[in-house]
């Protein structure tokens, strides 16, 4: 599977007129051993594709590695999928009001990261938005493209979506990894689970003595080590479809991860002609409706990059970059500004611009 089919594309696929090159401040000079070769394994999980590329000995038996990678992915699905009846998420939804539920270490870890981003973003990221996601036709219920689906009308955007509950209604017992069910609260990890899966596969490869690898799950990526030619894993950040006048951004994934959220993914147009993004603002209890089209976050943790990309997209074109600056996040914002401009004078056509956070600009090479 070529990286040109993923969220990130090969940086060797041609030279654009404008290109921003991003590098980590430090790169370990160690590379693959002499005689090692590039291997690739792939498959499907979590409703999407996954792929790993790594350097290892010639003649390496790949079957145990494939099995180990699939076991790790299956654990994420079993614990965190809204479509698995026995997952921790669905077990918590079925827990009686006023009762406690013990969850798996992996679920507890992801929830901890999710609540970290929820607190820092003022609830722009909310791991308890399952009922909201389902109501808008994106979750484990009636999908927006199924007959008879009706999206919520504006008067319904208040407390009736999700019973007015949020991440602030979660009560935790850390010592026993227990969650208290206040009644009607549901978990949703769709904005963070893929990133966690990427980190988990990368850790598995490191444990197997394979430090030079690139991992991708559903477009979220993490690179570790180098390639045989001494180069890091180069990827090109995903471009917003139809964006005009923007250059490419190329990133060296060396001990780094990248995740992208976009308001153009899996969107639909409702019966009133309103475009509904799958990215939901849990504070408004409705799809995002502003000019921020895409956010890419570079982070050492793909789990956190995934969650932060969603949170910053929800926050919008002003609050998103401001919070990224405050938090020291390396983030790229692609903003869609409706109306004419001197660059694109046709009425009604959007003008595109990019905003780089200070931490991202610090990675740029001259």
N, C-alpha and C positions, 0 to 999 in steps of 0.2 A: 504494500500500500504506500503510495507516494505521499509525502507531506503536502503536496499541492492540493490534496483533497481534504485537508484538515483546516482547523482554525489558523494554524500557522503554515506557511508555505516555504518551500526551499528558497534560501537567499541566493542560490546560484542560478536562478531561472531567468536571469536577464537583468540589465542595469537600467533603472528608471531615470528620469530627468532629475528628480529630487529623491534623496535617500538619507534617512537618519539612521546611524549605526550606534547601537547601544551595547556596552560592555560592562561586566562587573569590574570593580576596582582591583580585585586580585584574582589571578588565575593560577591554579596549581599546575606546574610544568609537567607533572607526571602524566604519561599517556599509556595506551595499551602496550602490552608486551610484544616484542618482536615475534612475528609469526602468527599472532592472533588475527582472527578475521571477523568481519561484520556478520552478525546473525540477526534474523528478524522473526518475531512471533506475533500473531494477531488473532483476533476473534471478535465475538460479539457478547456484550453484557450490558446491563443497566439500560437496555433499550437503545444502545448505540454501538459503535465500533471501538475497538481498542487495538493498540499496536505498540510494541516495544522493539527498539533496535539496540543492540549491544555488541561489544567486542568480547570474544572468548576464544578458547583454543580451537584449532581445527579439529574436526571430528567430534566435537562436543555433542553429547546425547541431549537433544532438545526436548524430548518427550517429558522427562521429569520437570523441566522448567516450565513447559506449557501447562502441565497439570498444576504446579504450584501457583502460577499466576492466576489460573482459573479458580483455584480454591480461595485465594484472597479476594477476588472479585465476587465470588459467590457468597462470601461472608458479608460483604457490604450489602449485597442485594437482600440476603436473608434477614439482616438486622434493620435495614433502613429503607426498604422499598415500600411505597404506599400500596403497591399491588400484591404484596405478599401477606396473606392473612395472619401469619405467625410472626411477622416482623415486630420489632420493639415499638415501632411507630403505631401499628394497629393494635398491639396489646395495650398500649397506653390509652388509645382512643376508647377501648372497651373497658378500661378500668373504672369501677364504680366511683362516684363522687365521694371524696373524703378518704380514699384509699391510697396506699403507696405501691409503687411498682419498681422492682429492681431491673436494671437494664444491663446489657453487655458492655464490657470495657470500651469496645469500638464506638458504640452509640454514645456512651458517656463522653468520650474524647471529642467526637464531632459536635455534640451539644455544647460542650464547653467553649469550643472555637466559635460556634454560632452565637452564643450569648455574649462573648467578648465583642463581636462585631455589632450585635444588636445594641449593646450599651453604648459603644463608641459612636454609633451612627444615629442615636436617638430613635431607634426603632425602624429605620429605613430597611434594615434586614431583620426579619422576624421568623425564627424557626417554628413558630406555632401558627403559621398562616395556612394550614392545610384546608380548612373549610373555605377560606377565601379563594384559594387556588381552584378548588373544586367548583365553587359557584360560578367562576368565570370560564369554566369549560376546559381547564388545563390539567386537572388532577385526575385522581383515580375515581372518577364518576362519569356522568354523561359528558362526553366531549363536545366541544363547540361545533364540530362538523357533523354531529349526529342529528338525525331528524328529531324535532321536538325540543331542541335545546333553546333556552331563552336566557340571555345574559341579564344580570340584575339591572334594574332601572335606577336612576339616580337617587330617588327617595329610599332605596334599599341599601345604599352604600354605607349606612351607619352601623349601629351595633348589631343589627340582625344578621350581618355577615360575620360568622365566627362567634356569635353570642357576645360580641363586645370584648372578648378575651384577647390577650396578647402575651408576649414573652415575659412581661412583668408579673404575670399571674403564675409563673412556674415557681415551685418551691422544691428545693433539692436537699437531699441528705448525702453529703459527699462521701462519708466513710463507707456507706453501704451502696452507693451508686443508685439511689432511689429517687423517684419523682412522685410528687403528690398531685393527684388528680382533683382539681377544684370542681369539675363537672363540665363536660363538653369541650375541654381543651384538646387540640390535636396537633401533632408535630408534623413538620414538613421539612425535609432535608434536600429538596431538589436543587437548591441554590448553593449547595456545599458538598454534596456526596461525591460528585465526580472528581472534584479536587482532592478529596480525601482518598479516593481510590487511586489516583495518580501517585500520591505520596506513599501509599501502602505498597504499590508495585515497585516503586523505586527502592524502598527500604528492603523489600524481599530480594531484589537483585543485588543490593549491597551485601546482604546477609549471605548470598550465594557466592560472594567473591567476584562480582561482576560490576566494578565501579564505573565503567565507561558506558553510559547508556542514555537513551532518550525514551521517555514514556509518554504516551498519549492516550487519553480516554475521552471520547466524545468532543475532541477539540481542545481540551485543557492539557498542558504539557509541562514536563519537568525534564531538565537535562543535567547530567552529572558526568564529570570527567571530560575526556577529549576523544576525538576521532584519531584514526591511525596516522593521518597526515599532520597531526599536532593541532588542528583547528578545533575550537569548541563546536558545540551543536548550534548551527546557525538556523534561525527560523525567521519568517517574515510575519509580522502581526496582521491579523485579519482586517481586510478593508471592508467598509460598509458598502453594500451593493448600491451602485448608482452614484456614489460620492464622486465629486468632480474637483479637480485641481489640487488634490492632496498627494504628497509624496509617499513613498514606502518607508516603513520603519522596520529595521532589521535588528534582531536581538541575539546575542550570544548566550545560550542557556547553559551556563556553567555553574552548577550548584544553585540554580534558580528555576522558578516556575513562572508560567504566564497563563492567565485566564482572561477571557473576554466575555462581556455581556452586551447584548444589543437589543434595541427595541424592535428590530425588524425580524427577529426570529419567531417562527411559529405564531405569527400574528394573524388576525382575521378581521373581516369587515362585517359588522352586525347589520341587522335589517334596516337600521336608520342611517346606514352609510358611514358609521363611525369605525375607525380603525382601532382595534383593541390589541395591545401588545401583551405577550405572555408575561412580561415583567410587571409585577403588581406592586403598587405602593401600599404597604400594610397600614400606613397611617391614614390614607384617604380611603382605603378599602376599594381601590379601583386600579385599572391599568395606568401605567405612567403616561402622561400626556404633556410632554415638554420637548424642547429641541435637542436634548442630549441623546444622540443616536447610539453611541457605543462607548464602552469603557474597557480598556485593557489594563490589568494590574500585574506587575512583576514583583515577585515575592519569593523568599526562601521556601515558604510553605505553599503548596498548590491549594490545599484546603482553605487557607486564609485568602489567597489570591482569588479563588472562586467566590467566596462570600463577599469580599470587599468589592469585586467588580459589580456584583449585584447591588450592593448598598449604595455605591457611588452613582450608579446609573439611576437608581430611584431618586437620589437627592437632586439630580438635575444639573444644568449647566453652570449655575453659580455656586450652590452649596456643595456640590460634588468636588470640584477642584479645591475649594476652600478647606474642606475636611481632609482631603488627601495631603494638602500642605501641612495642616496641623498635625496629622498622624505620621508624617514622614513617609508616605506611601509613594512608590514609583508607579505613576498612572498616566495613561494617554487617553484623552477625551476627544471624541469626534462629535462636533456640534452641527446640527442642521438648522440653519436660519432661513425661514420661509421668506419669499418675496424677492424682488429684483436686486441686483447688485451691479457694480460697474464691471465685474468679471463675467457675470452671466445675466445679461440684461433682459432675458425673456421673462415676462410677468408670470408669477406663480412658481418659478423654478427655485429650488433651494440653493442657498450659498453655504458652502462647507468650510469649516475651520477646525483646527486642532489646538488643543491646550495640553501642554506638558507640565506635570507637577515638577517642583524643584528637584525632588529625588530622582525623577526620570531624566531631567536635563543633566544632572550630575553624571549620568552614565553615558552621555553622548560623546562620541569621538569626533575630533575636529577633522 
